[in-house]
């Protein structure tokens, strides 16, 4: 029996955003019946270019279904630029973590999202054609392994198998993966492509407050509510954002630090990197 | 999580302990703690109970009590049998087994292959049956051992081991069978067969976990695997696990009495469960229906994944197992279903129900009452189901001829 978090169980037993968006702007399909899991992600944009609706269809185990449903929740309201930055780590974190052997479910989510965005941009589903297939059982290329290894700081074949399935079939490619890992970690990371985003303009205070409110509403509150908690904006003084956490969240001391961290990360990502979140007792 | 009573339909994994068995064991956890090898009466009296247990096992298997060795589990029995045959005939370097064995035999044989033995892994057909001509052709003069399971743990398919034992005998090879799933469900009369060695596990026969049996036919060359003291006539060292041996004796006695029930009432429940499940669209039974254990049903629900089904069943208190990749601990579906050439669409969605003497009509009703809704729910999430429904594709992708 796998040790699933309550959030994984919840998104498995009561998945949200099941189905297909009508006339989607982007479609991403990854996985196959043979591999044991597959995900079809569809989304639609609103006039401002944000993801207005996202839906999924998944064949797979509980964590695959939960990861897919979580992903649709996460990307709703995002611009494509924001969505394109979501990684498998974000999906796993949103679910409160996944068992190591199930991390490939979160990777499948990231891949489907990439494929759907590329589909919107009129590109091939996945940039895998550049890579060379390492694992023939699951069709995993060296490029995919390198990306996942670097993003998740993976150093062993077992970890690569948990995250990509590569090496989990006949096992013939285990030596190749080992050699590939040695090569990856002896080389510096490839230079990142220039950021798509134009440099951010200086905001007025009113704009900043509005954006903070929007971000809390869209990015933070749904995640907390899923756990029975809530967040309230108390005050904004310069770059210090004071919030109060309520419900289940406020009674769980252990998660407090993580929670403030989570709020701060989201605000820094969507508003401005200088923000500091302070928690005040109501 | 709801709070239904447990509906235990996973008896091929482990079975409910029989109250009679536990009762028989209890004195040996308490006042009767003596060592059966001791010279004093206090210890020596325990030996009499082991003798009774050995006789009861022999009665179930139709053999002599001196042919029974108590071990710690089915895996130890299987490993011991294979090692004994190889050490008895060191000049013979060839082993014959099947692709659908339990890991206790399969993994051991794969290890042998890596260490210089030649191993033939016999294929099975789409129904899970062996081709007997192929079996006969595979056995050679330099074959030390033929190891073929009596009944498959995943599908319940029964192999004609008595015939295969004759083929092995004709070529001078030792024949061993893993009868862990067959014992208590199919009649076994070893004295009338050419079977040299046979393994049984206690906890599949309603004892607690931790005891097994290896039958070694009188006259079969044998080299012990566990060495030490003179217990079990020097064939398996280690102070006897008295409570468990006594419990296994009782379990074998019960199994003899209950074999008719297994093959009538339990079989009836299994058949009713299967017929009900087959009412769900795009389902199939895995394994030859005419040659199966009475308690086992492997059913595939296409386009859904087994772990998801199991978790939903588990929420209803229903215990079963699956051959899907996600539940096997590996990333590929069951080696048995793959060897049979079951399409991927079906292998990932396979669920095994295994019943026992303790299964009831109400339990079957409970499963049949919930299963269609579970499958429908998961299929509504599955991207392949809609494709299947719209195209009604007959050809299932991923189908490989074995």
Interface residues (C-beta under 8 A of the other chain):
Chain A: X2 X12 X13 X15 X18 X29 X33 X34 X36 X37 X38 X39 X40 X57 X58 X59 X60 X61 X62 X64 X65 X101 X137 X138 X161 X165 X168 X169
Chain B: X303 X304 X305 X307 X308 X311 X312 X315 X324 X325 X326 X327 X329 X330 X331 X332 X333 X344 X345 X348 X380 X381 X382 X383 X384 X386 X397 X398
